[in-house]
Amino acid sequence: VQLAESGGGLVQPGGSLRLSCAASQNIFDMPIMGWYRQAPGKERELVATVITGGLGVGRTNYADSVKGRFTISRDNAKNTVYLQMTSLKPEDTAAYYCHAEWGGDDYWGQGTQVTVSS
């Protein structure tokens, strides 16, 4: 499984960005996909997940720090998962990674940098 992220960049506090994660195969075959982030000197942390196949498809989960500001969604026809980020804060600055589970294994994208600064 190949995961390709895009959409990162530099944005001012209060701004918005949308990240995309394109998968190389049918995301309906993957039980769950999500976004994680890692800031310099910190551990990688969960941002949001979405059930992409099977029971509970469409169900989402968010870290408390992003609830109400970020929205994860999927487009099965495009095999793509999105992360819409609004009201961005400097503490959201990190490398954002797409994650997928498939066949009992974990897969990661290469990461896309999000920098929130004035």
C-alpha positions as CSV (number, residue, x, y, z in Angstrom):
1,V,0.0,0.0,0.0
2,Q,1.4,3.4,-1.0
3,L,0.1,6.5,0.7
4,A,0.8,9.9,-0.8
5,E,0.1,13.1,1.2
6,S,-0.3,16.6,-0.1
7,G,-1.6,20.0,0.9
8,G,0.8,21.1,3.6
9,G,2.3,24.5,3.8
10,L,2.7,27.7,5.7
11,V,-0.4,29.4,7.0
12,Q,-1.1,32.2,9.4
13,P,-2.8,31.6,12.8
14,G,-6.6,31.3,12.3
15,G,-6.1,30.1,8.7
16,S,-7.1,26.8,7.0
17,L,-5.5,24.0,5.1
18,R,-6.8,20.8,3.6
19,L,-4.5,17.7,3.5
20,S,-5.1,14.9,1.1
21,C,-3.9,11.3,1.3
22,A,-4.2,9.2,-1.8
23,A,-4.0,5.5,-1.4
24,S,-2.7,3.1,-4.1
25,Q,-5.6,0.7,-3.6
26,N,-9.2,0.6,-2.6
27,I,-9.6,2.2,0.8
28,F,-12.8,0.3,1.3
29,D,-10.6,-2.7,1.9
30,M,-8.8,-1.0,4.7
31,P,-10.6,-1.0,8.0
32,I,-9.3,2.3,9.2
33,M,-7.2,5.3,8.0
34,G,-6.1,8.3,9.8
35,W,-3.8,11.3,10.3
36,Y,-1.0,11.6,12.9
37,R,1.4,14.4,13.5
38,Q,4.8,14.8,14.9
39,A,6.3,18.1,16.1
40,P,10.1,18.5,16.6
41,G,11.2,16.9,19.8
42,K,7.8,15.3,20.4
43,E,6.3,11.9,19.9
44,R,4.0,11.2,17.0
45,E,0.4,11.6,18.1
46,L,-3.0,10.8,16.8
47,V,-5.0,13.6,15.1
48,A,-8.0,11.9,13.6
49,T,-9.2,8.5,12.2
50,V,-12.1,7.4,10.1
51,I,-13.5,3.9,9.5
52,T,-13.1,3.3,5.8
53,G,-14.4,-0.2,5.4
54,G,-16.5,-2.8,7.2
55,L,-18.7,-2.3,10.2
56,G,-19.0,1.3,11.3
57,V,-17.8,2.8,8.0
58,G,-17.6,6.6,8.2
59,R,-17.2,6.7,12.0
60,T,-14.7,9.3,13.0
61,N,-12.5,9.9,16.1
62,Y,-10.5,13.0,17.0
63,A,-7.8,14.1,19.4
64,D,-9.2,16.5,22.0
65,S,-6.8,19.2,20.8
66,V,-8.4,19.3,17.3
67,K,-12.1,18.6,18.0
68,G,-14.3,21.3,16.5
69,R,-11.5,22.6,14.3
70,F,-10.4,19.6,12.1
71,T,-12.6,17.3,10.0
72,I,-11.5,14.0,8.5
73,S,-13.4,12.7,5.5
74,R,-13.1,10.1,2.8
75,D,-13.8,9.7,-0.9
76,N,-14.0,6.0,-1.7
77,A,-14.3,6.7,-5.4
78,K,-10.9,8.6,-5.4
79,N,-9.3,6.3,-2.7
80,T,-8.5,9.5,-0.8
81,V,-8.8,10.6,2.8
82,Y,-8.8,14.3,3.6
83,L,-8.1,16.4,6.7
84,Q,-9.7,19.8,6.7
85,M,-8.0,22.0,9.2
86,T,-9.5,25.3,10.3
87,S,-8.7,27.9,13.0
88,L,-5.1,26.7,12.9
89,K,-2.9,27.5,15.9
90,P,0.9,27.7,16.1
91,E,0.8,24.5,18.2
92,D,-0.6,22.7,15.2
93,T,2.8,23.1,13.5
94,A,4.1,19.6,12.8
95,A,4.8,17.0,10.1
96,Y,1.5,15.3,9.3
97,Y,1.4,11.6,8.3
98,C,-1.3,9.6,6.7
99,H,-1.8,6.1,8.2
100,A,-3.6,3.0,7.1
101,E,-4.2,-0.5,8.4
102,W,-4.4,-3.3,5.8
103,G,-3.9,-7.0,6.2
104,G,-2.8,-6.6,9.7
105,D,0.0,-4.3,8.9
106,D,0.5,-0.5,9.3
107,Y,1.3,1.7,6.4
108,W,2.6,5.4,6.5
109,G,2.9,8.1,4.0
110,Q,6.1,10.2,3.7
111,G,4.6,13.2,5.6
112,T,3.7,16.7,4.8
113,Q,4.8,19.8,6.7
114,V,2.2,22.2,8.2
115,T,3.6,25.4,9.7
116,V,1.4,27.9,11.4
117,S,3.1,31.2,11.9
118,S,2.6,34.9,11.4
